[in-house]
C-alpha cells in the first residue's frame, strides 16, 4: 500500500477485501494457526527448563535440546509465515501490514541463531548460553505480542464486515 492509496481515512484496515479472502482460503493460515500455539507451548516448557538449569545447575542437556527444538519451530514458522505472507500480500516478507512484526522476527531469529552458533562453536559456557537463550526468548515474547495484537485487529476488522 502506498501513501496515495489509503484503505480507510478513519482507521486503516489490516487487510483489503482481496487479502482477507486470500487469508481465509489458504491452507497457510491454518498452518500458522497450528504452529504458533505449538511453538508457544515448546517455548513455555523450554523456558521452565532454562530457568531450572540457571537456578539449580541441573538439566543442562534437556534445556539445550529444548532450545534447539524451540529454534526449529521458529525457523519452520518463519518459512511458512513467509509463504503465507506471499500468498496473502504478494511478497514473502515486509508486507506493509506486517512490516514491524517481520523486523522483530529477524531479531528473534538472529538471537536464536546466535545461540545455535555459540553452542556448536563452543563459544560460550553453559550459563552464558542460557542467558543468550533468555534474550532470544524475551525478543520472541515481544514478537508474539505483536502478532497477537494483529490477530485482535484482524478480528476487529472482520466484525465490521457485512
SVG drawing of the C-alpha trace seen along z (x, -y; Angstrom):
<svg xmlns="http://www.w3.org/2000/svg" viewBox="-24 -10 58 44">
<polyline fill="none" stroke="black" stroke-width="0.4" points="0.0,0.0 1.3,-3.4 0.6,-6.7 -1.7,-7.6 -3.9,-4.6 -5.3,-4.8 -7.7,-1.9 -9.8,-4.0 -9.5,-7.6 -10.7,-7.0 -8.6,-3.8 -6.6,-1.6 -7.9,1.9 -5.3,4.7 -6.5,6.4 -8.2,5.4 -11.1,7.5 -8.9,9.5 -6.2,10.0 -8.9,11.1 -10.3,13.6 -6.8,15.0 -6.0,15.2 -9.3,17.1 -8.9,19.6 -5.2,20.5 -4.0,23.6 -1.1,21.5 -3.4,19.7 -4.3,23.0 -0.6,24.0 0.3,20.7 -2.7,21.3 -1.3,24.7 2.4,23.8 2.0,20.6 0.5,22.2 2.7,25.3 5.8,23.0 4.4,21.2 4.0,24.5 7.5,25.5 8.7,22.1 7.0,22.4 8.5,25.8 11.9,24.7 11.7,21.5 11.0,23.6 13.9,25.9 16.3,23.0 15.2,21.3 15.6,24.6 19.1,25.0 20.0,21.5 18.5,21.9 19.8,25.4 22.6,26.2 20.6,29.4 19.3,30.3 21.6,28.5 21.3,31.2 17.5,31.2 17.4,27.4 19.7,27.3 17.6,29.8 14.5,27.7 16.1,24.6 17.1,26.3 13.5,27.6 12.2,24.1 14.6,22.8 13.5,25.4 9.9,24.3 10.9,20.7 12.6,21.4 9.6,23.5 7.1,20.8 9.2,18.1 9.4,20.1 5.7,21.0 4.9,17.4 6.8,16.0 4.8,18.3 1.6,17.2 2.6,13.5 3.4,14.1 0.0,15.8 -1.9,13.1 0.0,9.9 2.1,10.9 5.5,10.6 7.4,13.0 8.4,10.5 7.9,7.0 4.4,6.5 3.2,3.2 0.6,4.8 3.3,6.9 6.4,4.9 7.3,4.3 6.4,7.9 8.9,9.1 11.6,6.7 11.3,8.0 11.1,11.6 14.5,11.1 15.9,10.0 14.3,13.1 15.8,15.3 19.2,13.6 19.3,14.3 18.2,17.9 20.7,18.4 23.4,16.8 22.6,19.3 22.9,22.3 26.1,20.9 27.6,20.3 26.5,23.8 28.1,25.6 31.2,23.4 31.6,23.8 31.9,20.0 30.1,19.6 29.8,21.5 26.5,23.1 25.3,20.2 26.1,17.7 24.3,19.8 21.2,19.9 21.3,16.2 21.5,15.8 18.5,18.1 16.6,15.9 17.4,12.9 16.1,14.7 13.0,15.7 12.4,12.1 12.5,11.0 10.2,13.8 7.7,12.7 7.7,9.2 7.2,10.6 4.4,12.9 2.7,9.9 2.9,8.1 1.3,11.0 -1.4,11.3 -2.2,7.6 -2.5,8.1 -4.8,11.1 -7.0,8.9 -7.0,6.1 -8.0,8.6 -10.9,9.9 -12.0,6.3 -11.8,5.6 -13.7,8.8 -16.6,7.8 -17.1,4.7 -17.6,6.6 -21.1,7.3"/>
</svg>
